[in-house]
Amino acid sequence: MKANTIIVSFNNGSVPPQYAYRYQIVFSEQDGNANLKLFRGYDADEKMIVSEQRKFNTEIFLQLLSLISKIEDSVKDPAMVGGSQRMIEVNSRKIMIEPNDDFGISLFNRFLYLYHPDFINQINSNLNL
């Protein structure tokens, strides 16, 4: 049986360069580790400001994995544009989370919580250094 890899990524969209950031968390079922990388800036001048690894609960991971197929059923209006970009990539299959997809955003946030229960404050404290 193949072990699953999930990449959860966020890009805060088009904002002035000093406020631009993105992060990605790579969850590996095989070793039970999640790797976070946090970047500030845009492509040309992007700087990695955090790179860390944590263990995660693989039982909860598998529960969340089983819910991913429901994301595609929950989108109401895929023509809606704007906002920050959220994506969940499952074994190289990319799923964009639309801004009006409440279920998708909720599932995305549950992956963040799996990584760290206070994830948003962790990101904000690193961005505000």
C-alpha positions as CSV (number, residue, x, y, z in Angstrom):
1,M,0.0,0.0,0.0
2,K,1.3,3.4,-1.0
3,A,1.8,6.0,1.8
4,N,0.0,9.3,1.2
5,T,1.6,12.7,0.9
6,I,-0.5,15.8,1.3
7,I,0.7,19.4,0.7
8,V,-1.4,22.2,2.1
9,S,-0.4,25.6,0.7
10,F,-1.5,29.2,1.1
11,N,-0.6,32.4,-0.7
12,N,-2.0,35.6,0.7
13,G,-2.6,37.1,-2.8
14,S,-1.6,40.3,-4.4
15,V,-0.6,42.7,-1.6
16,P,2.3,45.1,-1.3
17,P,5.7,43.2,-1.2
18,Q,6.4,43.8,2.4
19,Y,3.1,42.0,3.3
20,A,3.3,39.2,0.8
21,Y,3.8,35.7,2.2
22,R,3.0,32.1,1.5
23,Y,3.4,28.8,3.3
24,Q,3.3,25.1,2.6
25,I,3.0,22.1,4.9
26,V,4.0,18.7,3.5
27,F,2.4,15.8,5.5
28,S,4.0,12.4,4.9
29,E,2.0,9.4,6.1
30,Q,5.1,7.2,5.7
31,D,7.1,8.8,8.5
32,G,4.4,10.8,10.3
33,N,6.3,14.0,9.8
34,A,5.0,17.4,8.6
35,N,7.4,20.0,7.2
36,L,6.4,23.7,7.2
37,K,8.1,26.3,5.0
38,L,7.1,29.9,5.4
39,F,8.2,32.5,2.7
40,R,8.0,36.2,2.7
41,G,7.9,38.3,-0.5
42,Y,7.2,37.4,-4.1
43,D,8.9,35.0,-6.5
44,A,11.9,37.1,-7.5
45,D,12.9,38.3,-4.0
46,E,11.2,35.6,-1.9
47,K,12.9,34.7,1.3
48,M,12.3,31.5,3.4
49,I,11.9,32.7,7.0
50,V,10.8,29.4,8.6
51,S,11.6,25.7,7.9
52,E,10.6,23.2,10.6
53,Q,9.4,19.7,11.1
54,R,6.8,18.2,13.5
55,K,5.3,14.8,14.2
56,F,1.5,14.6,13.6
57,N,-1.3,12.2,14.5
58,T,-1.6,9.8,11.5
59,E,-5.0,8.6,12.6
60,I,-6.4,12.1,12.3
61,F,-4.5,12.6,9.1
62,L,-6.3,9.5,7.6
63,Q,-9.7,10.8,8.8
64,L,-9.0,14.2,7.0
65,L,-7.8,12.4,3.9
66,S,-11.1,10.5,3.7
67,L,-12.9,13.9,3.6
68,I,-10.9,15.4,0.7
69,S,-13.2,13.9,-2.0
70,K,-16.1,16.0,-0.6
71,I,-14.3,19.3,-1.4
72,E,-15.2,19.0,-5.1
73,D,-18.9,18.4,-4.3
74,S,-19.0,21.5,-2.0
75,V,-18.1,24.2,-4.5
76,K,-21.1,26.4,-5.3
77,D,-19.8,29.0,-7.8
78,P,-16.4,28.2,-9.2
79,A,-16.5,31.4,-11.3
80,M,-15.9,33.5,-8.1
81,V,-12.5,35.1,-8.1
82,G,-10.3,37.0,-5.7
83,G,-9.0,36.4,-2.2
84,S,-6.1,34.4,-0.9
85,Q,-5.2,31.1,-2.7
86,R,-5.6,27.9,-0.8
87,M,-4.7,24.5,-2.2
88,I,-4.5,20.9,-1.0
89,E,-2.4,18.6,-3.1
90,V,-3.0,14.9,-2.6
91,N,-0.4,12.5,-4.1
92,S,0.4,15.1,-6.8
93,R,-3.4,15.8,-7.5
94,K,-4.0,19.6,-6.9
95,I,-7.3,20.8,-5.5
96,M,-7.9,24.5,-5.4
97,I,-10.0,25.7,-2.5
98,E,-12.4,28.4,-3.8
99,P,-13.1,31.5,-1.6
100,N,-16.7,30.5,-1.2
101,D,-16.1,26.8,-0.4
102,D,-16.9,26.7,3.3
103,F,-16.3,23.0,3.5
104,G,-13.0,23.2,1.7
105,I,-11.8,26.1,3.8
106,S,-12.8,24.2,7.0
107,L,-10.9,21.1,5.9
108,F,-7.9,23.2,5.0
109,N,-8.0,24.7,8.4
110,R,-8.2,21.3,10.0
111,F,-4.9,20.4,8.4
112,L,-3.4,23.5,9.8
113,Y,-4.7,22.5,13.3
114,L,-3.2,19.0,12.8
115,Y,0.2,20.6,12.2
116,H,-0.1,23.0,15.2
117,P,-3.2,23.8,17.3
118,D,-2.3,27.5,17.3
119,F,-1.0,27.6,13.7
120,I,-2.2,31.1,12.8
121,N,-0.5,32.7,15.8
122,Q,2.6,30.8,15.0
123,I,2.6,32.2,11.5
124,N,1.8,35.7,12.6
125,S,4.6,35.7,15.2
126,N,7.1,34.6,12.6
127,L,5.9,37.3,10.1
128,N,6.0,40.0,12.7
129,L,9.7,39.6,13.6
